[in-house]
Amino acid sequence: MLAEYGVVFAWAAVIGVVIFFLAAVIGIGGGILLALVRTSSAPGARWVAIALVEGVRNTPLMVLLLWIHYGLPSIVPLQLSPFQSGVVGLGACSAAYFSEVFRAGIASVDGGQRDAARALGFSRGSAVRRIVLPQAIRHMLPALTNTLIMVWKATSILSLLGIPELTRVASRVTQETARPFQAYAIASAAYISVSLGIIFALRRLERRARGKVRSS
Amino acid sequence: MSLDATAMLDALVVVLPGLVWTVAIAALALACSLIVGITLSFVRISIGSLAGRIVAVLTGALRSVPELPMIFAIYFGLPEIGLQLGAATCGVIALSTIGAAHVAEILRSGYLAVPAGQSEVARALGLSIPRAWRRVLFPQIRRHVMPPIVNLATELIKSTTLLAAIGLPEIANRANTYAGSSFRYFEAFTIIALVFIALITPLSLWARKLEPTPP
């Protein structure tokens, strides 16, 4: 076995998880913003948001990364490091996917709920915050888990920019030891473990969300 | 450097032959995923025993493994056991191994989405088991599984770009070669992004149209 490479793989996993967190934060923030613009009544902004989301969603992440890291600098003076390009690319990609999750979640709450809240004297903002969002979040937890796992898996594509995360390290270890199956099996086990972690974290969140609703 | 329209056209001419690889591999991988995935989902649904549980664990694990390490493992790993396969073949094997796990999960949740009473009523009305499946269960399952299957097809098309990393001359690989020799990076990568948007947007619109509207 490749026991002597344990530390190398552990570090690679840490780098991957850091990128995952950064991209997820950008993705969730950007996704909320895009979903709000998309459901807003300003037609110009809405179409821009739709074009952005669909354009990014329908482009492979690898192409997006090549475009950001090698394409953009040849036309504007903006050379990002591989790490920056990776986080920006993966963040943009996940923002597009998260915006779809949020849009569907908000759409899943019956419009009558907001009307009723408004009729009961809630302001428009607090009707969304207190009535619509708590229900929407419960509906979208499964999709949220899937999207988070997708973002985590997609960190592997950042290896093509040379970022030393799990896949990159596995190919380096393969070159050094000529044991491809073992190297990629270790990397895969790490990918699966973090995915399980994401699933359990979200399941706990779900249970808490459900508990809160029942007690109120 | 500014945007060069003729370079964009040049890039398009260079990358387009790669589209054959992209489409062929995505289509083959989808076909294999469906065949294996359907088999797996039957094992998981009908045999509630050890085999079903093994399939559940296996598909669950495979769905959390990214495509790229799977591609590398197969491309660099199989020669170790004396099996020398081309990049295209390895690509189809890798993508459909993961794809099959997704299909199995999609079919299982489609099957669970149909209330159990449907099958009981069909049997009570005198339909044979195969007939109940064909006329009652399958049409309802199909409505649930078609949108995610079409989405899987779009994911497979996008994943074919990863095969550029093992030297398959598909679109991204050709764009990279063109960009490297002409220094027209922006044009080359913009054009392939547009090619993918043109290829995938109709599919994702179709998937959205197929989605059952909530009552």
Interface residues (C-beta under 8 A of the other chain):
Chain A: E54 G55 R57 N58 T59 P60 L61 M62 V63 L64 L66 W67 Y70 G71 L72 P73 S74 I75 S108 I149 K153 A154 T155 S156 I157 S159 L160 L166 T167 A170 S171 T174 A178 P180 F181 Y184 A185 A187 S188 Y191 I192 S195 L196
Chain B: M1 S2 L3 A61 S64 V65 P66 E67 L68 P69 M70 F72 A73 F76 G77 E80 T154 I157 K158 S159 T161 L162 A164 A165 A172 A175 N176 A179 F183 R184 Y185 F186 A188 F189 T190 I192 A193 F196 I197 I200 T201 S204 P214
